[in-house]
Amino acid sequence: MIWPLRRKSRRGMARIIIDGAITGSTRKLILKALRRVEEREFPALLVRIDSPGGTVGDSQEIHSALLRLRNKGVHVVASFGNISASGGVYIGVAAEKIVANPGTITGSIGVILRGNNLSKLLERIGVRFETIKSGIYKDILSPDRSLTSDERQLLQSLIDSSYDQFVGAVSEGRKLSVEEVKGFADGRVFTGSQALDLGLVDELGDEEHARKLAAKLADLDEENTRLITLTRPKKKFMGLLPGGSALLNFYELIRMELGNSGQALWLYRP
């Protein structure tokens, strides 16, 4: 939900929240909010990220939109919450500065692609697929058979290309060499404190610390600058029930697993 905003303001600071897996719906919500930041001419933007990552293309579009805002003079600071991993990092490195809690789970720089090989199960229950295709790779990652060696090599090249894009973005955003980034970009996760030592974040602190940093960068009053949130997380009724949060997290995991089978993901999978 985007809250209606009408008047331009140079005295307030915009805030957007990226919460949960990064998907197409997340991208639409965030891009709409970022257009509001530009229309209202906010001098600073605080991006609160609490996400395990998500789809490659959606993460890239948000990353690019943040860079465009910076090119127009908006000071962007990212605040990493409980978790900001994989695609969350990709979005975060578009910021001018990154602030993380000491215990934030971050990192997981890399790409994953998974398909579901159900051939044994289908054989057991007597189900067979009859496939007619225009090319030998058209049914790659079909659930009724294993990958061939050529298919595995083709998909690996796709993953390698996506990985290089990720490493390049981190290298540019954090002003680290590609070799330095590849030294820790193997999928491992870090605490915020460890990420600071690696140069993946700039400072340790909570969201209020990040807000004051953004105000300082934009030459705003650090104590009295209004924080205007342009996004609101959707209300999730299940999360209000006893044990609902665990069920909701499980549901999100299954939904991402099934809905993105066969897609390259920048996603932390604990």
C-alpha positions as CSV (number, residue, x, y, z in Angstrom):
1,M,0.0,0.0,0.0
2,I,1.3,3.5,-1.0
3,W,0.1,6.3,1.2
4,P,-1.1,9.3,-0.7
5,L,1.3,12.3,-0.6
6,R,0.6,15.6,-2.3
7,R,2.9,18.3,-1.3
8,K,6.5,18.6,-2.2
9,S,8.9,18.8,0.7
10,R,12.6,19.4,1.1
11,R,12.6,19.4,4.9
12,G,11.5,15.8,5.4
13,M,13.3,12.5,4.8
14,A,11.7,9.7,2.9
15,R,11.8,6.1,4.2
16,I,10.9,2.9,2.3
17,I,10.7,-0.6,3.8
18,I,11.8,-3.7,1.9
19,D,10.4,-6.5,4.0
20,G,10.4,-10.2,3.1
21,A,11.4,-11.9,-0.2
22,I,12.0,-9.7,-3.2
23,T,9.5,-10.6,-5.9
24,G,7.6,-8.9,-8.6
25,S,5.1,-7.5,-6.2
26,T,7.9,-6.1,-4.0
27,R,9.5,-4.4,-7.1
28,K,6.2,-2.7,-8.1
29,L,5.6,-1.4,-4.6
30,I,9.2,-0.1,-4.2
31,L,9.5,1.5,-7.6
32,K,6.3,3.3,-7.1
33,A,7.5,4.6,-3.8
34,L,10.9,5.7,-5.3
35,R,9.0,7.7,-8.0
36,R,7.3,9.5,-5.1
37,V,10.7,10.3,-3.6
38,E,11.7,11.9,-6.9
39,E,8.4,13.8,-7.4
40,R,8.5,15.2,-3.9
41,E,12.2,16.1,-4.2
42,F,13.2,14.6,-0.9
43,P,16.9,15.4,-0.2
44,A,17.5,12.1,1.6
45,L,16.1,8.5,1.6
46,L,16.4,5.9,4.3
47,V,16.0,2.3,2.9
48,R,15.1,-0.2,5.6
49,I,15.9,-3.7,4.4
50,D,14.9,-6.9,6.2
51,S,15.0,-9.5,3.4
52,P,16.7,-12.8,2.6
53,G,16.8,-11.7,-1.1
54,G,14.8,-13.0,-4.0
55,T,14.6,-12.8,-7.8
56,V,17.5,-11.5,-9.8
57,G,15.7,-9.2,-12.2
58,D,13.5,-7.6,-9.5
59,S,16.6,-6.9,-7.3
60,Q,18.4,-5.3,-10.2
61,E,15.5,-3.0,-11.0
62,I,15.3,-1.7,-7.5
63,H,19.1,-1.3,-7.4
64,S,19.1,0.7,-10.7
65,A,16.2,2.9,-9.4
66,L,18.2,3.8,-6.3
67,L,21.3,4.7,-8.4
68,R,19.1,7.0,-10.5
69,L,17.9,8.8,-7.4
70,R,21.5,9.2,-6.2
71,N,22.5,10.6,-9.6
72,K,19.7,13.3,-9.1
73,G,21.2,14.4,-5.8
74,V,19.3,12.2,-3.3
75,H,21.4,11.0,-0.4
76,V,20.5,7.3,0.1
77,V,21.4,5.4,3.3
78,A,20.5,1.7,3.7
79,S,19.7,0.2,7.1
80,F,20.1,-3.5,7.4
81,G,17.6,-5.1,9.9
82,N,17.5,-8.6,11.2
83,I,18.5,-10.0,7.9
84,S,19.7,-8.4,4.7
85,A,21.2,-11.1,2.5
86,S,21.8,-11.9,-1.1
87,G,19.4,-9.8,-3.1
88,G,19.0,-7.6,0.0
89,V,22.8,-6.9,-0.2
90,Y,22.5,-6.2,-4.0
91,I,19.9,-3.5,-3.3
92,G,21.9,-2.2,-0.3
93,V,25.1,-1.6,-2.2
94,A,23.3,1.0,-4.3
95,A,23.2,3.2,-1.2
96,E,25.7,5.9,-0.4
97,K,26.2,4.4,3.0
98,I,25.1,1.1,4.7
99,V,24.4,0.8,8.4
100,A,23.9,-2.7,10.0
101,N,23.2,-3.9,13.5
102,P,26.1,-5.9,15.0
103,G,24.0,-9.0,14.8
104,T,22.4,-8.5,11.4
105,I,22.7,-11.6,9.2
106,T,24.1,-10.4,5.8
107,G,26.2,-11.6,3.0
108,S,25.2,-14.8,1.0
109,I,26.5,-13.2,-2.1
110,G,25.9,-15.7,-4.9
111,V,23.3,-17.3,-7.1
112,I,21.2,-20.4,-6.7
113,L,19.0,-22.2,-9.3
114,R,17.0,-25.3,-8.4
115,G,14.6,-27.5,-10.2
116,N,12.4,-30.4,-8.9
117,N,13.4,-33.8,-10.2
118,L,10.3,-35.9,-9.6
119,S,11.1,-38.7,-12.0
120,K,11.3,-41.4,-9.3
121,L,8.0,-40.4,-7.8
122,L,6.2,-40.1,-11.1
123,E,7.5,-43.5,-12.1
124,R,6.2,-45.0,-8.9
125,I,2.7,-43.7,-9.4
126,G,2.7,-44.5,-13.1
127,V,2.8,-41.0,-14.6
128,R,4.8,-40.2,-17.8
129,F,5.2,-37.0,-19.6
130,E,5.1,-37.0,-23.4
131,T,7.2,-34.0,-24.6
132,I,7.4,-32.5,-28.1
133,K,9.9,-29.6,-28.3
134,S,11.5,-27.4,-30.8
135,G,15.1,-27.6,-29.4
136,I,17.1,-29.9,-27.3
137,Y,17.1,-27.5,-24.3
138,K,13.5,-26.4,-24.5
139,D,12.4,-28.6,-21.6
140,I,15.5,-28.0,-19.4
141,L,14.8,-28.6,-15.7
142,S,11.7,-30.6,-16.6
143,P,10.5,-32.3,-13.4
144,D,10.2,-35.8,-15.0
145,R,13.9,-36.3,-15.8
146,S,17.4,-35.6,-14.6
147,L,19.7,-32.9,-16.2
148,T,22.1,-34.0,-19.0
149,S,25.7,-33.0,-18.7
150,D,25.3,-30.5,-21.5
151,E,22.3,-29.0,-19.7
152,R,24.1,-28.7,-16.5
153,Q,27.0,-26.9,-18.2
154,L,24.6,-24.5,-19.9
155,L,22.9,-23.7,-16.6
156,Q,26.2,-23.3,-14.9
157,S,27.2,-20.7,-17.4
158,L,24.0,-18.8,-16.7
159,I,24.7,-18.9,-13.0
160,D,28.3,-17.7,-13.5
161,S,27.1,-14.7,-15.5
162,S,24.6,-13.8,-12.9
163,Y,27.2,-14.2,-10.2
164,D,29.7,-11.9,-12.1
165,Q,26.9,-9.2,-12.3
166,F,26.4,-9.5,-8.5
167,V,30.2,-9.3,-7.7
168,G,30.5,-6.3,-10.1
169,A,27.7,-4.4,-8.3
170,V,29.2,-5.1,-4.9
171,S,32.7,-4.1,-6.1
172,E,31.4,-0.8,-7.6
173,G,29.1,0.0,-4.8
174,R,31.5,-0.7,-1.9
175,K,34.6,0.5,-3.8
176,L,36.3,-2.9,-3.4
177,S,38.3,-4.7,-6.1
178,V,36.6,-7.7,-7.8
179,E,39.3,-9.9,-6.2
180,E,38.4,-8.6,-2.7
181,V,34.7,-9.3,-3.2
182,K,35.3,-12.8,-4.6
183,G,37.3,-13.5,-1.5
184,F,34.1,-13.6,0.5
185,A,31.4,-13.9,-2.1
186,D,31.0,-17.6,-1.9
187,G,27.6,-17.8,-0.4
188,R,28.6,-17.6,3.2
189,V,26.8,-15.3,5.6
190,F,28.2,-12.8,8.1
191,T,27.1,-10.8,11.1
192,G,27.0,-7.1,10.8
193,S,30.3,-6.8,12.7
194,Q,32.0,-9.2,10.4
195,A,30.6,-7.4,7.4
196,L,32.1,-4.1,8.7
197,D,35.5,-5.7,8.8
198,L,35.1,-6.8,5.2
199,G,34.0,-3.4,4.0
200,L,30.5,-4.7,3.1
201,V,28.9,-2.1,5.5
202,D,30.1,1.3,6.6
203,E,28.9,1.6,10.2
204,L,27.2,-0.4,13.0
205,G,24.0,0.9,14.5
206,D,20.2,0.7,14.5
207,E,17.8,2.4,12.1
208,E,17.8,5.6,14.1
209,H,21.6,5.7,13.7
210,A,21.1,5.3,9.9
211,R,18.4,8.1,9.9
212,K,20.8,10.5,11.6
213,L,23.6,9.6,9.1
214,A,21.2,10.3,6.2
215,A,20.3,13.6,7.7
216,K,23.9,14.6,8.2
217,L,24.8,13.7,4.5
218,A,21.9,15.8,3.3
219,D,22.7,18.7,5.6
220,L,19.4,18.3,7.5
221,D,18.6,18.7,11.2
222,E,19.6,15.4,12.7
223,E,17.2,15.7,15.6
224,N,14.1,17.3,14.1
225,T,14.0,16.1,10.5
226,R,10.6,14.4,9.7
227,L,10.8,10.8,8.6
228,I,8.0,10.1,6.0
229,T,7.4,6.4,5.3
230,L,6.2,5.9,1.7
231,T,5.5,2.1,2.1
232,R,3.6,0.1,4.6
233,P,4.0,-3.7,4.9
234,K,0.8,-5.6,4.1
235,K,-1.1,-6.7,7.1
236,K,-0.8,-10.5,7.5
237,F,-3.6,-11.9,9.6
238,M,-1.9,-15.3,10.1
239,G,1.0,-13.6,11.8
240,L,-1.4,-12.4,14.6
241,L,-2.4,-16.0,15.5
242,P,-0.5,-18.1,18.1
243,G,2.4,-19.7,16.1
244,G,1.3,-17.8,13.1
245,S,4.6,-16.2,12.4
246,A,6.3,-19.6,12.1
247,L,3.5,-20.8,9.8
248,L,3.8,-17.6,7.7
249,N,7.5,-18.0,7.3
250,F,7.0,-21.7,6.3
251,Y,4.4,-20.6,3.8
252,E,6.7,-18.0,2.3
253,L,9.5,-20.5,2.0
254,I,7.2,-23.0,0.2
255,R,5.8,-20.3,-2.1
256,M,9.3,-19.2,-3.1
257,E,10.5,-22.7,-3.6
258,L,7.6,-23.7,-5.9
259,G,6.9,-20.4,-7.5
260,N,10.5,-19.8,-8.5
261,S,11.6,-23.3,-9.5
262,G,13.9,-23.0,-12.4
263,Q,14.8,-19.4,-11.8
264,A,18.2,-18.0,-10.9
265,L,17.8,-16.4,-7.4
266,W,19.8,-14.1,-5.3
267,L,18.3,-15.7,-2.2
268,Y,19.7,-16.8,1.2
269,R,18.4,-20.3,1.9
270,P,19.2,-21.2,5.5
